[in-house]
Amino acid sequence: MTKITFIGAGSLGFTRELVRDILTFPLLENAEIALMDIDSERLDFSLRAVQKIIQLGNYPATVTATLDRVEALRDADVVLTTILAGGTEVWRHDIEIPMKYGVDINVGDTRGPAGIFRFMRTLPPMMKIVRDMEKYCPNAILLNYTNPMAMLCGALQRQSFIQTTGLCHSVQGTAQMLAWWIGAELEDITYTCAGINHQAWYLDFKLNGQDAYPLIYKAVTGNPQIYDVEQVRNEMFLALGYYVTESSGHNSEYNWWFRKRPDLIEKYCTNGTGWNPGEYAYILKEYQWNESSWKDQAMQWFADDTPIDIRRGLEYAAYIINALMGGELYKFNGNVPNTSLITNLPQGCCVEVPVLVDKAGFHPIHVGSLPPQLALLTQLNAGIEEMAITATLEGDPTMIYRAICHDPLTAAVLSLAEIKTMVNEMFTQNREYLPQFKHFNI
């Protein structure tokens, strides 16, 4: 029997869909599912949802729910983390303070000033989880879904012996989108995708073994509806020649080109038909809407006789767990240390590359070098993340400031003096959540 523990199990949609996928594997159908969250009401909804899935599939699995992290982790084989360090009253300032200085943020959970402060707050609770794993399930694998992915995984990987990788929806999600655009089925697509989380690149994208990039170019340039779905990413593709993972909302923040002036936000970020990257503080509004409506959605879900299709989906984690337990070898894109996997990104930084997984664990695949036009931007963001990790582990606020000085969007908008004032204000706002810092003077 495989014990699979969810820390942050109150993420109801994620938990129920991933449990659905896990139990479809014969090796895992009798799994022990342990759910843990600090919110008892959300935890109860997740427990009832998993019980419903077990009932619908007639599985021999068992499920428990607890507010006690140690109880949930004890003797686990696999641990999944989907935590949030503080609610909107805490992290809204990551977005609102930069906006005072002219840094217009759409999401702010991955990199830039907002992502870096989110990382600094989230690392202490993540380290507590990992330290408990070292004591109570030292042979377990950690699959992290919490953002900011690259910085959290990079910090955990250098602080603990626990095998850790980070998983994101953007690689397989974007591959599916590009397949739709060229009228192909995903099973006929192969690709090599590598870089850093949310800024990985499809170095090749093939349909039945043939280069499909000409078809993507034709779709983007020849069909205004397709162009409009992802204006930011499509502009990046037309300029750089390769398609990037993750949405236009996120990627509009990771470079100098789209958010430094209101007219550019209006031109490239506001009029698309997909995710609206032009909306300031989109993530705050989305989160507040989810918080106000999640109970209604949950009750409606439970009211249906068959609230979920119990056929397996495409989420990586279930396939990974099956392979770890001795099932079929699986390849996915994961966040791992750069051991010369991408030769022109910093050694040791957290990269997102193809990884093979089997019963022995993770086996990252060597990619080589990124094309120079991709490497310049990716190197910069990877280097900033490395500085932020080192600064957080050492409790060095000056190095945090210096990292944010190089953030592309921030640097396109602010002077060094303005960045210093902004970062000081963000430290003042967050000081009670940053126990690793002994002082906050830059």
C-alpha positions as CSV (number, residue, x, y, z in Angstrom):
1,M,0.0,0.0,0.0
2,T,1.4,3.4,-1.1
3,K,0.9,6.3,1.3
4,I,0.4,9.6,-0.5
5,T,0.2,12.8,1.6
6,F,-1.3,16.1,0.5
7,I,0.0,19.1,2.5
8,G,-2.4,22.0,1.6
9,A,-5.1,19.6,0.8
10,G,-7.7,22.3,1.1
11,S,-6.9,23.2,-2.5
12,L,-10.1,21.4,-3.4
13,G,-10.0,21.3,-7.2
14,F,-6.4,20.2,-7.3
15,T,-6.7,17.5,-4.6
16,R,-9.8,15.9,-6.0
17,E,-8.6,15.8,-9.6
18,L,-5.2,14.5,-8.7
19,V,-6.6,11.8,-6.4
20,R,-8.9,10.8,-9.3
21,D,-5.9,10.3,-11.5
22,I,-3.8,8.5,-8.9
23,L,-6.5,5.9,-8.2
24,T,-6.9,5.0,-11.9
25,F,-3.5,3.1,-11.8
26,P,-3.8,-0.5,-10.6
27,L,-0.6,-0.1,-8.5
28,L,-2.2,2.8,-6.6
29,E,-5.9,1.9,-6.4
30,N,-5.4,0.7,-2.8
31,A,-3.4,3.8,-1.8
32,E,-3.6,5.4,1.6
33,I,-4.5,9.1,1.0
34,A,-3.5,11.4,3.9
35,L,-4.9,14.9,3.7
36,M,-3.6,17.8,5.8
37,D,-4.5,21.5,5.9
38,I,-4.6,24.2,8.5
39,D,-8.2,25.1,7.4
40,S,-10.5,22.6,9.0
41,E,-13.5,23.5,6.8
42,R,-11.6,23.2,3.5
43,L,-10.0,20.0,4.8
44,D,-13.5,18.5,5.5
45,F,-14.6,19.3,1.9
46,S,-11.5,17.6,0.5
47,L,-12.0,14.6,2.7
48,R,-15.6,14.2,1.5
49,A,-14.6,14.8,-2.1
50,V,-11.9,12.0,-2.0
51,Q,-14.4,9.7,-0.3
52,K,-16.8,10.4,-3.2
53,I,-14.2,9.5,-5.8
54,I,-13.3,6.3,-4.0
55,Q,-17.0,5.4,-3.9
56,L,-17.5,6.2,-7.6
57,G,-14.5,4.1,-8.7
58,N,-15.2,1.4,-6.2
59,Y,-11.6,1.5,-5.2
60,P,-10.0,-0.2,-2.2
61,A,-8.2,3.0,-1.2
62,T,-8.5,4.7,2.2
63,V,-8.4,8.3,3.1
64,T,-7.7,10.2,6.3
65,A,-7.8,13.9,7.1
66,T,-5.9,15.7,9.9
67,L,-4.7,19.1,11.0
68,D,-1.5,17.5,12.3
69,R,1.3,17.7,9.8
70,V,3.4,15.0,11.5
71,E,0.5,12.6,11.5
72,A,0.0,13.1,7.8
73,L,3.7,12.7,6.9
74,R,4.5,9.7,9.1
75,D,5.7,6.8,6.8
76,A,4.6,8.6,3.6
77,D,6.0,7.4,0.3
78,V,5.1,10.6,-1.6
79,V,4.3,14.1,-0.4
80,L,2.6,16.8,-2.5
81,T,2.7,20.4,-1.4
82,T,0.2,23.1,-2.4
83,I,0.5,25.6,0.4
84,L,-0.2,29.4,0.6
85,A,1.8,31.4,3.2
86,G,-0.8,33.9,4.3
87,G,-3.9,35.2,2.7
88,T,-4.6,38.3,0.6
89,E,-4.2,40.5,3.6
90,V,-0.5,39.4,3.6
91,W,0.6,39.1,0.0
92,R,-1.6,41.8,-1.5
93,H,1.3,44.2,-0.6
94,D,3.6,42.3,-2.9
95,I,1.6,43.8,-5.7
96,E,0.3,47.0,-4.3
97,I,3.6,48.5,-3.1
98,P,5.4,48.1,-6.4
99,M,2.4,49.7,-8.2
100,K,2.9,52.8,-6.0
101,Y,6.2,53.1,-7.7
102,G,4.9,52.3,-11.2
103,V,5.7,48.6,-11.4
104,D,2.4,47.3,-12.8
105,I,2.0,43.6,-11.9
106,N,-0.6,41.1,-13.2
107,V,0.1,37.9,-11.2
108,G,3.3,38.4,-9.2
109,D,3.7,34.9,-7.7
110,T,6.8,33.7,-9.6
111,R,9.6,36.3,-9.9
112,G,10.2,40.0,-9.8
113,P,9.8,41.9,-6.5
114,A,6.4,40.3,-5.7
115,G,7.6,36.8,-6.4
116,I,10.8,37.3,-4.4
117,F,8.9,38.4,-1.3
118,R,6.4,35.6,-1.7
119,F,9.4,33.2,-1.8
120,M,11.0,34.7,1.3
121,R,7.7,34.2,3.3
122,T,7.0,30.7,1.9
123,L,10.4,29.2,2.4
124,P,10.2,28.9,6.2
125,P,6.9,26.8,6.2
126,M,8.2,24.8,3.3
127,M,11.5,24.1,5.3
128,K,9.4,22.9,8.3
129,I,7.6,20.4,6.0
130,V,10.9,19.1,4.7
131,R,12.5,18.9,8.1
132,D,9.5,16.8,9.2
133,M,9.9,14.6,6.2
134,E,13.5,14.0,7.1
135,K,12.3,12.7,10.5
136,Y,9.1,10.9,9.7
137,C,9.4,9.8,6.1
138,P,13.0,10.2,5.1
139,N,12.7,8.0,2.0
140,A,9.7,9.9,0.6
141,I,9.7,12.0,-2.6
142,L,8.5,15.6,-2.5
143,L,6.4,16.8,-5.5
144,N,6.0,20.6,-5.1
145,Y,3.2,22.6,-6.7
146,T,3.7,25.8,-4.6
147,N,4.9,29.0,-6.3
148,P,7.4,30.5,-6.7
149,M,8.4,27.2,-8.1
150,A,12.0,27.7,-9.1
151,M,13.2,29.6,-6.0
152,L,11.4,27.2,-3.6
153,C,12.7,24.1,-5.3
154,G,16.2,25.6,-5.7
155,A,16.3,26.4,-1.9
156,L,14.9,23.1,-0.8
157,Q,17.2,21.1,-3.0
158,R,20.3,22.6,-1.5
159,Q,19.1,22.4,2.1
160,S,17.8,18.8,2.3
161,F,18.5,15.3,1.2
162,I,14.8,14.8,0.4
163,Q,14.4,14.1,-3.3
164,T,12.4,17.1,-4.6
165,T,11.0,18.2,-7.9
166,G,8.6,20.9,-8.8
167,L,5.7,20.3,-11.2
168,C,3.8,22.9,-13.2
169,H,0.9,22.7,-15.6
170,S,2.4,25.0,-18.2
171,V,4.5,22.6,-20.3
172,Q,1.8,20.1,-21.1
173,G,-0.9,22.8,-21.2
174,T,1.0,24.9,-23.8
175,A,1.8,21.8,-25.8
176,Q,-1.9,21.0,-25.9
177,M,-2.7,24.6,-27.0
178,L,-0.2,24.6,-29.8
179,A,-1.5,21.2,-31.0
180,W,-5.0,22.7,-31.2
181,W,-3.8,25.7,-33.1
182,I,-2.3,23.5,-35.8
183,G,-5.2,21.0,-35.9
184,A,-3.2,18.1,-34.4
185,E,-3.8,15.6,-31.6
186,L,-1.5,15.8,-28.6
187,E,-0.6,12.1,-28.9
188,D,1.0,12.9,-32.3
189,I,3.1,15.7,-30.8
190,T,6.7,15.3,-29.4
191,Y,8.8,18.1,-28.1
192,T,11.9,19.1,-26.1
193,C,11.2,21.8,-23.6
194,A,13.8,23.4,-21.3
195,G,14.6,26.5,-19.4
196,I,13.4,27.6,-16.0
197,N,9.9,27.4,-14.6
198,H,7.4,29.6,-16.5
199,Q,10.2,30.5,-18.9
200,A,11.0,27.2,-20.6
201,W,11.2,27.0,-24.3
202,Y,10.0,24.4,-26.9
203,L,13.4,23.8,-28.5
204,D,11.7,21.5,-30.9
205,F,8.0,20.8,-31.5
206,K,7.2,18.0,-33.9
207,L,4.1,16.6,-35.4
208,N,4.5,12.9,-36.4
209,G,8.3,13.4,-36.3
210,Q,8.3,16.5,-38.6
211,D,9.1,20.1,-37.5
212,A,5.8,21.8,-36.6
213,Y,7.1,25.3,-36.0
214,P,6.2,26.4,-39.6
215,L,2.6,25.3,-38.9
216,I,2.6,27.3,-35.6
217,Y,4.1,30.4,-37.4
218,K,1.4,30.1,-40.0
219,A,-1.4,29.8,-37.4
220,V,-0.1,32.8,-35.4
221,T,0.5,35.1,-38.4
222,G,-2.5,33.9,-40.5
223,N,-5.3,33.7,-38.0
224,P,-6.1,36.8,-36.0
225,Q,-8.2,34.8,-33.5
226,I,-5.2,32.6,-32.6
227,Y,-2.9,35.7,-32.4
228,D,-5.3,37.4,-30.0
229,V,-5.5,34.4,-27.6
230,E,-1.9,34.9,-26.4
231,Q,-0.7,38.3,-27.7
232,V,2.4,38.6,-25.4
233,R,3.6,35.0,-26.0
234,N,2.9,35.3,-29.7
235,E,4.9,38.5,-30.0
236,M,7.8,36.7,-28.1
237,F,7.6,33.8,-30.5
238,L,7.7,36.0,-33.6
239,A,10.7,37.9,-32.2
240,L,12.7,35.0,-30.7
241,G,11.7,32.1,-32.9
242,Y,10.7,29.7,-30.1
243,Y,7.5,29.3,-28.0
244,V,7.6,29.9,-24.3
245,T,5.7,28.1,-21.6
246,E,3.2,29.8,-19.3
247,S,0.6,32.4,-20.0
248,S,0.9,35.9,-21.4
249,G,-0.2,37.2,-18.0
250,H,2.9,35.7,-16.3
251,N,5.3,36.3,-19.2
252,S,4.3,40.0,-19.5
253,E,6.1,40.4,-16.2
254,Y,9.3,38.5,-16.9
255,N,10.8,40.9,-19.5
256,W,11.2,44.5,-20.4
257,W,8.9,44.6,-23.4
258,F,5.2,44.8,-22.5
259,R,4.4,46.4,-19.1
260,K,6.8,49.3,-18.7
261,R,4.3,51.9,-20.2
262,P,0.5,52.1,-20.1
263,D,0.3,52.4,-23.9
264,L,2.2,49.1,-24.2
265,I,-0.1,47.4,-21.7
266,E,-3.0,48.7,-23.7
267,K,-1.6,47.5,-27.0
268,Y,-0.3,44.0,-26.1
269,C,-2.0,43.0,-22.8
270,T,-5.5,44.4,-22.8
271,N,-7.3,43.3,-26.0
272,G,-6.6,39.6,-26.2
273,T,-9.2,36.9,-25.9
274,G,-7.3,34.7,-23.5
275,W,-6.2,35.4,-20.0
276,N,-6.2,39.2,-19.6
277,P,-2.6,40.1,-18.7
278,G,-3.4,43.8,-18.9
279,E,-5.5,43.7,-15.8
280,Y,-3.6,45.0,-12.8
281,A,-3.5,42.6,-9.8
282,Y,-5.4,39.9,-11.7
283,I,-4.3,37.3,-9.1
284,L,-5.8,39.3,-6.2
285,K,-9.2,39.5,-7.9
286,E,-9.1,35.9,-8.9
287,Y,-8.2,34.7,-5.4
288,Q,-10.9,36.9,-3.8
289,W,-13.5,35.6,-6.1
290,N,-12.5,32.0,-5.4
291,E,-12.6,32.7,-1.7
292,S,-16.1,34.1,-1.8
293,S,-17.5,31.3,-4.0
294,W,-15.6,28.1,-3.2
295,K,-18.3,26.8,-0.8
296,D,-21.0,27.3,-3.4
297,Q,-18.9,25.5,-5.9
298,A,-18.2,22.7,-3.5
299,M,-21.8,22.2,-2.5
300,Q,-22.8,22.1,-6.2
301,W,-20.1,19.5,-6.8
302,F,-21.4,17.3,-4.0
303,A,-25.0,17.7,-5.2
304,D,-24.3,15.9,-8.5
305,D,-24.6,12.2,-8.6
306,T,-21.4,11.9,-10.7
307,P,-19.6,15.2,-10.0
308,I,-16.3,14.1,-11.6
309,D,-15.3,12.1,-14.6
310,I,-13.2,9.4,-13.0
311,R,-11.2,8.8,-16.2
312,R,-7.5,9.7,-15.9
313,G,-6.4,13.2,-16.8
314,L,-3.0,14.5,-17.9
315,E,-1.6,15.8,-14.5
316,Y,2.1,14.7,-14.1
317,A,2.0,13.7,-10.5
318,A,-0.1,10.6,-10.8
319,Y,2.1,9.2,-13.6
320,I,5.2,10.0,-11.6
321,I,3.9,8.2,-8.5
322,N,3.0,5.2,-10.5
323,A,6.5,5.0,-12.0
324,L,8.1,5.5,-8.5
325,M,6.1,2.6,-7.2
326,G,7.4,0.3,-10.0
327,G,4.9,1.1,-12.8
328,E,5.7,2.2,-16.3
329,L,8.7,4.5,-16.9
330,Y,7.5,8.1,-17.4
331,K,9.0,11.3,-18.8
332,F,7.9,14.7,-17.6
333,N,9.3,18.2,-17.3
334,G,10.4,18.8,-13.8
335,N,12.3,21.4,-11.7
336,V,15.7,20.0,-10.8
337,P,19.3,21.3,-10.0
338,N,21.3,22.2,-13.1
339,T,24.1,19.7,-13.2
340,S,25.2,20.8,-16.6
341,L,21.8,19.9,-18.0
342,I,21.5,23.3,-19.7
343,T,25.1,24.4,-20.3
344,N,24.5,28.1,-20.6
345,L,22.5,28.6,-17.5
346,P,24.1,28.9,-14.0
347,Q,25.4,25.7,-12.6
348,G,23.3,24.5,-9.7
349,C,20.3,26.8,-10.4
350,C,16.9,25.2,-10.6
351,V,16.0,24.4,-14.2
352,E,12.9,22.9,-15.8
353,V,14.0,20.0,-18.1
354,P,12.8,16.6,-19.3
355,V,13.1,14.0,-16.5
356,L,12.7,10.3,-16.6
357,V,11.3,8.7,-13.5
358,D,11.3,5.0,-12.4
359,K,11.5,3.1,-9.1
360,A,15.0,4.4,-8.6
361,G,13.9,8.0,-8.7
362,F,14.5,11.0,-11.0
363,H,16.9,10.9,-14.0
364,P,17.1,14.4,-15.6
365,I,18.0,14.5,-19.3
366,H,20.9,16.6,-20.6
367,V,19.6,19.3,-23.0
368,G,22.8,21.3,-24.0
369,S,22.7,25.0,-24.6
370,L,19.7,27.3,-25.2
371,P,19.8,29.4,-28.4
372,P,21.5,32.7,-27.5
373,Q,18.4,34.8,-27.9
374,L,16.6,32.6,-25.3
375,A,19.7,32.2,-23.1
376,L,20.1,36.0,-22.5
377,L,16.7,36.5,-20.9
378,T,16.7,33.1,-19.1
379,Q,20.2,33.6,-17.7
380,L,19.2,36.9,-16.2
381,N,16.1,35.5,-14.5
382,A,17.9,32.4,-13.3
383,G,20.7,34.6,-11.9
384,I,18.2,36.8,-10.1
385,E,16.6,33.8,-8.6
386,E,20.0,32.4,-7.5
387,M,20.7,35.8,-5.8
388,A,17.3,35.7,-4.0
389,I,17.8,32.2,-2.8
390,T,21.3,33.0,-1.4
391,A,20.1,36.2,0.2
392,T,17.2,34.5,1.9
393,L,19.3,31.6,3.2
394,E,21.8,34.1,4.5
395,G,19.3,36.7,5.7
396,D,20.9,39.4,3.6
397,P,18.4,42.2,2.7
398,T,21.0,44.1,0.6
399,M,21.4,41.1,-1.7
400,I,17.6,41.0,-2.1
401,Y,17.7,44.6,-3.2
402,R,20.5,43.9,-5.6
403,A,18.6,41.0,-7.1
404,I,15.5,43.2,-7.6
405,C,17.7,45.9,-9.2
406,H,18.2,43.5,-12.1
407,D,14.5,42.4,-12.5
408,P,13.7,43.3,-16.1
409,L,10.4,45.0,-15.5
410,T,11.4,46.8,-12.4
411,A,14.6,48.1,-14.0
412,A,12.7,49.3,-17.1
413,V,10.5,51.5,-14.8
414,L,12.5,52.6,-11.8
415,S,15.9,54.1,-10.9
416,L,18.2,52.4,-8.5
417,A,17.2,54.8,-5.7
418,E,13.5,54.2,-6.3
419,I,14.1,50.5,-6.2
420,K,15.8,50.8,-2.9
421,T,13.0,52.8,-1.4
422,M,10.4,50.3,-2.8
423,V,12.3,47.3,-1.4
424,N,12.7,49.0,2.0
425,E,9.0,49.5,2.1
426,M,8.3,45.9,1.2
427,F,10.7,44.7,4.0
428,T,8.9,46.9,6.5
429,Q,5.6,45.4,5.5
430,N,6.8,41.8,5.6
431,R,9.3,41.9,8.6
432,E,7.1,39.7,10.9
433,Y,7.0,36.9,8.2
434,L,10.7,36.8,7.6
435,P,12.3,35.1,10.7
436,Q,15.4,34.3,8.7
437,F,16.4,38.0,8.5
438,K,18.1,39.5,11.6
439,H,17.9,43.0,10.2
440,F,16.1,44.8,7.4
441,N,18.4,47.7,6.6
442,I,19.7,48.0,3.0
